[in-house]
């Protein structure tokens, strides 16, 4: 691991991090966009909407404080497919490769679970995020329907195919 990341620890979701999941994402979304109904559904109920449905959430802890997060939301069982969702990094922790670390942790988790693919939705104004997803191996898809008004970019990572 890079020297500058030695203090960053990636951990799985625990109920004590529920508020951090919402706070980190709300801070990030409100910086660029407007919160939407689909955001509140996942952020207010991460256990019911993500964990209990076979998904996963990870956090990046910096000095034991949650400063980054990302979720794998199960889309379907056969073949197993996930959506990479709700990636957020606190402005005070940017530049420490936290987005890459949480993203890679979930790509590894999907691979371990023998998932076929991971889908994601984003917006083209988020150039650093798109470059990060490309670095993780995601490829651009033609745009089709989205639950989010702000979505104008969709990407897919094929794994275990």
Phi and psi in degrees as a GROMACS rama.xvg file:
@    title "Ramachandran Plot"
@    xaxis  label "Phi"
@    yaxis  label "Psi"
@TYPE xy
-60.8642  142.581  UNK-2
-51.2576  -42.6471  UNK-3
-70.0927  -10.5906  UNK-4
-102.057  3.48027  UNK-5
-58.1028  -29.5381  UNK-6
-87.8832  -3.3042  UNK-7
-93.3399  129.295  UNK-8
-122.637  132.006  UNK-9
-97.2988  126.048  UNK-10
-131.2  156.299  UNK-11
-77.8572  160.515  UNK-12
-56.9686  139.049  UNK-13
-138.201  151.093  UNK-14
-52.0078  -30.4779  UNK-15
-63.4727  -16.9835  UNK-16
-97.6873  3.4404  UNK-17
-55.7731  -47.6915  UNK-18
-65.3006  -36.5716  UNK-19
-64.6285  -37.3619  UNK-20
-58.9912  -46.3932  UNK-21
-70.5248  -47.0574  UNK-22
-62.3185  -45.5065  UNK-23
-61.5174  -44.4213  UNK-24
-70.2906  -41.9238  UNK-25
-62.1415  -42.7528  UNK-26
-59.3499  -45.4441  UNK-27
-68.3864  -48.6912  UNK-28
-61.7107  -44.6262  UNK-29
-66.8128  -21.4816  UNK-30
-65.8112  -35.493  UNK-31
-114.662  -29.1011  UNK-32
-138.594  -159.525  UNK-33
-119.139  141.633  UNK-34
-63.8337  138.787  UNK-35
-118.908  165.622  UNK-36
-54.561  -40.1177  UNK-37
-64.4116  -31.2623  UNK-38
-66.049  -50.9595  UNK-39
-60.5337  -37.9256  UNK-40
-57.0405  -47.7973  UNK-41
-76.9955  -41.5297  UNK-42
-74.0034  -30.7451  UNK-43
-81.7432  -22.0657  UNK-44
-134.909  55.6616  UNK-45
-62.2778  -34.2309  UNK-46
-69.1738  -49.0685  UNK-47
-67.8604  -41.9721  UNK-48
-89.575  -20.2194  UNK-49
-122.382  -64.3312  UNK-50
-61.1577  -52.5598  UNK-51
-68.7025  -12.8816  UNK-52
-100.704  15.2362  UNK-53
92.3189  12.9383  UNK-54
-95.8487  -177.738  UNK-55
-142.567  148.753  UNK-56
-132.601  136.062  UNK-57
-121.997  158.307  UNK-58
-129.303  146.461  UNK-59
-100.052  123.335  UNK-60
-104.388  131.563  UNK-61
-118.04  114.095  UNK-62
52.7099  43.6432  UNK-63
66.4336  11.7697  UNK-64
-107.428  130.871  UNK-65
-66.4622  117.836  UNK-66
-121.338  -3.38273  UNK-67
-157.194  154.071  UNK-68
-155.842  162.23  UNK-69
-163.728  151.895  UNK-70
-125.287  149.637  UNK-71
-110.358  113.803  UNK-72
-102.155  123.488  UNK-73
-68.5384  128.005  UNK-74
-97.9728  -41.3538  UNK-75
-159.518  159.672  UNK-76
-87.2925  -43.0079  UNK-77
-125.218  109.495  UNK-78
-71.6214  152.596  UNK-79
-61.0299  124.598  UNK-80
-141.069  143.297  UNK-81
-125.004  163.702  UNK-82
-113.17  131.696  UNK-83
-82.9542  122.259  UNK-84
-144.443  156.622  UNK-85
57.2844  44.5998  UNK-86
-80.9267  127.267  UNK-87
-148.915  141.971  UNK-88
-131.456  131.205  UNK-89
-60.3923  138.744  UNK-90
-54.7632  -32.3851  UNK-91
-71.7823  -11.3623  UNK-92
-115.272  7.27226  UNK-93
-70.7046  150.946  UNK-94
92.6782  2.38412  UNK-95
-107.964  15.5592  UNK-96
62.8199  26.272  UNK-97
-66.7362  -40.4121  UNK-98
-57.7796  -43.5544  UNK-99
-64.8007  -42.7758  UNK-100
-63.5954  -45.5167  UNK-101
-71.0076  -37.4789  UNK-102
-63.0494  -46.546  UNK-103
-64.4881  -37.4105  UNK-104
-60.1186  -39.5206  UNK-105
-78.8479  -32.4653  UNK-106
-62.4616  -43.1482  UNK-107
-62.3207  -40.6146  UNK-108
-63.2971  -44.1631  UNK-109
-63.0324  -40.6779  UNK-110
-61.8442  -45.2813  UNK-111
-61.276  -36.0633  UNK-112
-82.3076  1.25008  UNK-113
66.3888  34.1138  UNK-114
-67.6638  152.718  UNK-115
-87.537  -32.8278  UNK-116
-159.325  162.677  UNK-117
-130.58  129.258  UNK-118
-107.468  152.117  UNK-119
-149.483  158.376  UNK-120
-126.364  141.297  UNK-121
-153.013  -166.522  UNK-122
-128.414  140.884  UNK-123
-63.5169  -17.5036  UNK-124
-72.4284  -16.3931  UNK-125
-90.5178  63.5313  UNK-126
-56.0638  -46.0567  UNK-127
-60.0375  -38.3182  UNK-128
-64.5668  -44.4535  UNK-129
-63.1271  -41.2247  UNK-130
-62.5326  -38.3256  UNK-131
-62.4815  -46.7043  UNK-132
-62.9843  -39.2679  UNK-133
-62.6992  -40.603  UNK-134
-62.5594  -33.4098  UNK-135
-77.1027  -8.05828  UNK-136
106.393  3.19872  UNK-137
-72.4823  145.932  UNK-138
-119.531  149.272  UNK-139
-70.2373  143.763  UNK-140
-117.901  158.254  UNK-141
-64.2029  141.559  UNK-142
-70.6062  129.977  UNK-143
-129.455  -177.963  UNK-144
-46.8983  143.721  UNK-145
-136.925  151.656  UNK-146
-78.5673  -10.7215  UNK-147
-112.144  131.508  UNK-148
-62.8957  -34.1026  UNK-149
-76.6115  -9.57999  UNK-150
-74.649  122.879  UNK-151
-133.975  8.98255  UNK-152
-141.973  129.607  UNK-153
-126.583  143.069  UNK-154
-138.458  158.738  UNK-155
-139.432  138.363  UNK-156
-116.661  116.435  UNK-157
-89.6459  129.23  UNK-158
-136.066  155.892  UNK-159
49.4202  37.7114  UNK-160
